Amino acid sequence: MRILTPAVAAATLALALAVTALPASAAEPAAWTVPDVEALPHDVYGDFVREGRDLFVQTYAHIGPEVADPEKRFAGNNLACGSCHLQGGTQKFGIPMVGVYADFPQYRGRENTIGTINGRINGCMQRSMNGKPLPDNSREMRALVTYIAFLSTDIPVREKIEGRQTPKFTPPDRAADPVRGEQVYAETCAVCHQDDGQGIRNGEPGDAQGYQFPPLWGPDTYNHGAGMHRVLTAAAFIKSNMPLGTTYDAPVLSDEDAYDVAAYINSKDRPVKAGVEKDYPDLSKKPVDSPYAPYFDEASAEQHKYGPFQPLEEARKKKIAELKAKKEQDAKAAN
């Protein structure tokens, strides 16, 4: 049995990034280059980047629910941004922040609008961190934005960066099986995250020291509106990053193992986010593995949570094509 490192074990926690792959026709992505935070001088800018980095990797100690100042308790759990964005957001295929700043402003399907980097951070705050938004002008928000911007140093707008795209993951042509996933969890994950999924703390409850191995379900983890609560998102990430020693180009878990263990983890109780029915005003943009209603089709909530997903995706594409054709037909009739 392999033992997970803290960084890799944290991989199953939530942020809500979609599972997408670069099209075959896309240009070759740029090489992976991470700027060195410690190489920055100790001036106003360099110190602020480091402050943002510290906030990113030890979120619980700065804005977590156990910090001394109640006004600083923006996060609703004791995770960190770095629980999902591995190695401070610098790990290749570990939901990195490298190049992210250069992607904004960008269209956000969940809100059906053009989103900012601040809005994206607050999406994580309210979902993966199960908390409340950071004020745009707060020191914490400015520090996080500065750190994320630094990680995109010299990266052109919309540049495709090697390590940003999701590695190949082929979901089995069946529903995910939480029962089988429980066995995978027991053999691969429980040694660090524990049998009850509650992880291992760095200290004691109330000391704002977070986790060595974070909880994957229960009251102190990501809520049901987080991206990692989607089985396809979680499975693709798990396959590329878990267990110890796994790399994106030499995965240990099979597609089936990753698929089923993601289903097992996300079958467990966790905080419920209010208002998710307002997500994706344009339901045609809603990912087929979003586990909560409303949906773009008539399929069951069970299928949207566990699959099989390919029929849902095919039905979604067909319905979009039909709606587009009808719209064009109506436009011609109106003329």
N, C-alpha and C positions, 0 to 999 in steps of 0.2 A: 504494500500500500504506500502510495506516495503522499508526502506531506506538503500542503500548500504554503507558499510564502504569504505574508500579510497582504502584499500588494496584489498578488494574483488571486488570492482567495476572495478579495473584495470584488472581484470582477462581475459577480452576478447582481450587483446593486444598480439602482435605477438611474437613468437619464433618458430622456426620450429622443434617441436618434434612430431614424428609419433604416431598415436593412435594405441597402441598395448596392448595386455593383456597377462599375463603370461599363459602359457599352463597349463592345468589341472594337468599334471604330474610333474610340476616344484616343487622343494622343497619349503617348507614353508619359506617365506621371513623372514629376520632378523627383529628384533624389531626396531622401529623408535627411534633413539637417535641423538640429535642435540648437538654438543659441544658448550659451552658458550664462546662467543667472549670476553665478559667483564671479564671473569675469567682469561684471559691471563695477564701475567705481562706486565708492561709498559717498554718493552725492544725493541730492533730493530725488532724482529719477531712479537711480539704482536702488536706493533704500526702499522706495515705494514699490518697485517691482518685487523686491524680496518680501515686502510686507504682503503683497498680493499672493505670492507663492506660499507663504506661511498660512495665510487664510485659506488657501485652496487645499493644502494637505492636512491642516489641522482645524478644519471648520468648526468642529465641536468645541474647541478651546476658545474660540473668539466670538461666535454667534450661535452656539448651541443652546439647547434648553436648560443646561445646567450651569451656565456662566453666572457670575455673581450679579451682574447688572441686568435686571429684568428688561430694560429697554434694548439690550443687545441680543435678546433671545429670538432671533429671526428664524433659525432652523428649528424644526419641530422634532428632530431626532438627533442622535449622537453620531451620525455618519460624517463623512467629509466629502468634499468634491472629489478628492483623490481616491475615494472608495471605489468609484467607477472609472474615473479618468486616471488610469494607472501611471505611476511614477510622476506624479505631479502634472499629469496631462501630456507627458512627453513620450510615452511608450507607443511604438509602432503597432497599429491595429488594436490598441488598448483604449479606445475612444479618446484619442489624443486631441489636445487643443492646438497643436501645431497647424497653422494655416487657417484656423477657424475665424479669426478676426477678419481675414481678407474675404470671407464669404458674406459679410454683412454690409449693408442691409440685404435681406433675402426674403423671398416669399415663404410664408409659413402656412402650411395647409391646415394645421390645427386651429389657427385663428382666421384663416383665409384672408390674410393681410400681409403687408410688408413689415417684417419684424426687424428689430434692432438687436445688437449684442446684449444690451441691458435687459431687453425683454426675454431673450433666450436664457440668460442667467436666472431671471426671476421665474421662468417656467420650471427650471430645475429646483429652485428654492421651494416652490409650492407643490412639487410632485416628488422628486427624488428625495428632497430634504424634508418633505411633509411639513413645510413651514409657511412663512408669509414673505411677501416681496421685500427686497431691500429698496429703500428710497433711492432714486436715481442720483441724487446729489450726496448720498452718504459716503463716508470715507471707505467703508467696506466695498461698496459697489465700484467706486473709482479704483480701488486697489486691485480688485479682481479683473476689471476691464484692462487696466494697465499691464497686469501680468499676462493675460491672454493675448493682448496686442503685442507684447514683447516676444511671445512664442511664435508670432507670425512675422518677425523681422525679415525684411527683404523678400517676402512672398507676395507676388502680384495678386491683384484682385481676381478671384475665381480660379486661381491656379490649382491644377490637379496635383496633389501631393501623394507620393507613394507612402502607403501606410494609413491613409485616411479612409480609403474605400474599404468596404466590408469584404473580407476574404470569402472565397467560394463556400457556400453552404447550401446543400440540397436537401430540403425537408423530405422525409419519407412520404410516400403517397398513401398516407393513412392519418388518422387522428393521433395526436401525441398521447402517450400512455403514462399517466402519473403513477400508476402502480409499479410499472417497470422502472420508472424514474426514481422511485423510492429506493430501489435496490442500487441503482447507479449512485445515488446520493450517499447511501450507507457505505459504499465501497470507496468513494472518491472524495466526498465533501465533508462528511460528518466529523472526520478527525480534527478539523479546524473549526467548522461552523457549528459543531456539536449535533447530537442526535435531535435535539429540539429546535435546531436552526437559530439559536439565539446568540451564537458566536462567543467570543472570549473578550472581555474587557481588558483595557490596559491597566485600569485601577479598580475603583469601587464605584457603584452607582452614586451619582451626585458630585463626583470630583471633576467633571468636565474633561476627562482624559480620553474619551472615545473608546474605540475597540482595536485590539490587535487583529482579530478576525470578526468582521461585522455580522450582525444578524441578517438573515435572508427572509425572514417573515416575523410576524408578531408586531407589537406596538412600536418598536423603535427602529423601523426600517422604512423603505420607500412605500408610498401609497399606491392604490390601485389605478391611479391616473398616470403613473410614471411609465416611461418608455420601456423600462426593463420588465414591466408586468406583461408585456407582449411576448408570447412564446417564441415567435420567429426571431425577434430582436435578441432575446436572452440566449436562445440556442446558438445563434451565429457567434455571439460574443464568447460564450462559454467554450465553444469548440476551439476558438483561436487563442484562448488565454488560460485554460485550466486543464489538468492540475499542474503542479509544480514542474517546471522544465518545459512546458508546452510552448511552442512558438507557432505563429500563424502558418508557417510553411511545413511544420511537422506536428500536426495535431495528434493528441493521444486519444481523445474521445472520438468515437465515430459520429456521423451525422445522427444516427438513431439514438445513441446515448445522450448527446447534447440536447436533442429534441425532447426526449422523455424526461430528463432531469430538469429541464426548464419548465416543463409542464408540472412536475411534482412541486418544485419551489413555488410556482405561481398558483398552485391549487390551495395553498395555505392562506390563513387569515392574515390580513394586514390592514393598516389604516385606509379608510374610505375617503376619497376626495369629493367634496361637494361640488356640484355644478358641472360634472363631466359631460352631461347630456348636451351642453352648449358647445362642446368641442366639435371641430370640423363642420362649420356652418354649411359648407358644400360637402355633403356626404360622399360624393364620388371621390373625394380626396382622402377619405378615411381608410387607413390600412386594414386589410381584411382580417388581421389578427388583433385588432383593437377589441379588448374583451368586454366592453360595455356598450350599451345601446345609446342612441338609435343607430341603425345600420342602413346601408344603401340597398340592401336586398332583404329577402324574406327568410333567410337562413336563421337558425337558432343561435342563441347566445352561446350555447355549448360548442357549436361548431366554430364560431368566431374566436372562442378562447383556445380550443384544442385542435381544431382542424377536422378533417383534411382541408388544407388551404387552397390547393390548386383549383378545385372546382369553384371556390369563391372568387378567386382571381379571374378565372375565365369568365364567370358570370358577370363580374364587375366590368370587365373590358367590353363584353357584349352589350351590356346595358348602356354604357357610355356611348358606344357606337350608334346604338339605336336612338338615343336621345339627341345625339348630334345630327343624325340623318333627319329626324323629325323636325328639329329646329331649322335646318336648311330647307326642308320641304315647306314649312310654314312661312318662312321668309319669302320663298318664291311665290307662294299663293297670295301673300299680301301685296306683292308687286303686280 
